[in-house]
Amino acid sequence: MASSSSLSPPKVPKELYFINREKVLNSLRQHLTETSRPLHGFVLLQGGEEQTRYCTDHLELFRQESYFAYLFGVREPGFYGAIVSSFCFFVIAAKYVYIYCLVGENKAIILLSGDYNEKYMVNMVYYTDEIVGVLQGHYKEPGKPLLFLLHGLNTDSNNFSKPAQFEGMEKFETELNTLHPILSECRVFKSDHELALIQFANDISSEAHVEERFKAIELDNPMQTQSVYISRVLPSFLSACFTSTYRIANGIYVLWFSAVLHYGHAAAPNDRTFEDGDMALLDMGAEYQFYGSDITCSFPVNGKFTSDQSLIYNAVLKAHNAVINAMKPGVCWVDMHKLAEKIILESLKKGGVMVGNVDEMMAARLGAVFMPHGLGHFLGIDTHDPGGYPKVITVEPGCYFIDALLVPAMENESTSKFFNHEVIGRFKDFGGVRIESDVLVTANGSKNMTSVPREISDIEAIMAGAPWPSNKTAPSNS
């Protein structure tokens, strides 16, 4: 297995963020029209700010705020950005104000100038102490100018997005309810430019997963596995991308005999020593120019599946493939979740772990005992991207043996009958299996953007030194 990648990062066209801004502008205009509101006002966002480590002067690695990155592609900290519903775009830096104005069919009415012309498609430069005058100067309606500010709840973190603030805001009217749902929905539908970045993040992440799996037999603990993954990802970004954004998008999560979905942080580092017979679960993904990937692979650290490991792994793989093959526009995601649960329960029954009628098991919600998480999540500029309809989504069924969930279900008089108590005892220290791929919903079905070995025969071959990809293809329905 080669230690370097031949993949070349795609160029990031300036049009990517222009298209994103135009999409938001059109959606806002449509919303204002449908709600009989006037087509005037500014959308104002504040970018991320540079942070130091507590009270020290050590600067932490900066990553742009996601909504701001989506609209403007600005990598530097300390920026503001604005869109006015009468066809004007603004990018406002910490020291300067950069204006980008459009009329009609995206025709600039101000000549391009300044160093940020090529970088962010901006037009004119002002100092930030002129921001109030600049915004007021482009507002032609009577009364205070209206600012649509970003404010909404992230249901994954329970945190709210931060509305923009600057000196002199008392001279403006502010509105906090309109922008967040519109902008979140716009982020769901990916342009071809966005998909190219997500695909590259998947490609390099897939390579890294194969690399760490190839070397897993030689490693002693998850921290070394994590190092292999990072060493594979970073050169592909640094050697060809100049200062382009790269990072591990969703952290490094390694599951070893664990009853938690994400393991590996300051309080519980990935420091457990590998033992023969361990089943590893690695949830890792890289990010390129803000757009990420999220891939999970499960495999035995010694390179050979036992019969019990094969049973659980194939149950999850069958659910994974069935969901991808069933995905298409109009399909209910709850139905896909139930499909995955049912397939896993059917496999467990066939393997002698469960007994009885699978439909009755489903009615008793036993699927959630073995898969206590959602089937997947949106993916894009964040690992858990916001929005409504899933254009790019992860598919990540899993099967885990967690005492805190199993024991109550096995002791409950209404559900105890479904468990083969003697057989399930073999899996007490099993941990779990999860398989996660990033899937694009197409007009007619779906496309799996992830390319890693999934079949047991391929995994064992890779860990024995065989090349990847093999002649087999990932499941798709495009």
Salt bridges, closest charged atoms under 4 A:
GLU49 OE2 - LYS162 NZ 3.78
GLU60 OE2 - ARG53 NE 3.39
GLU76 OE2 - LYS119 NZ 2.52
GLU118 OE1 - LYS14 NZ 3.60
ASP156 OD2 - HIS384 ND1 3.82
GLU175 OE2 - ARG37 NH2 3.28
GLU207 OE1 - ARG232 NH2 3.09
GLU211 OE2 - LYS215 NZ 3.15
GLU211 OE1 - ARG232 NH1 2.93
GLU212 OE2 - HIS209 ND1 3.31
GLU275 OE1 - ARG272 NH2 3.96
ASP278 OD2 - ARG272 NH1 2.65
ASP283 OD2 - HIS262 NE2 3.31
ASP283 OD2 - ARG434 NH2 3.11
GLU287 OE2 - ARG63 NE 3.18
GLU287 OE2 - ARG247 NE 3.58
ASP294 OD2 - HIS377 NE2 2.90
ASP308 OD1 - ARG426 NH2 2.83
GLU341 OE2 - HIS337 NE2 3.06
GLU341 OE1 - ARG365 NH1 2.85
ASP359 OD1 - LYS342 NZ 3.18
ASP382 OD2 - ARG187 NH2 3.08
ASP385 OD1 - ARG187 NH2 2.71
ASP385 OD2 - LYS190 NZ 3.50
GLU396 OE2 - HIS377 NE2 3.07
GLU396 OE1 - ARG434 NE 3.52
ASP403 OD2 - LYS428 NZ 3.07
GLU436 OE2 - HIS377 NE2 3.43
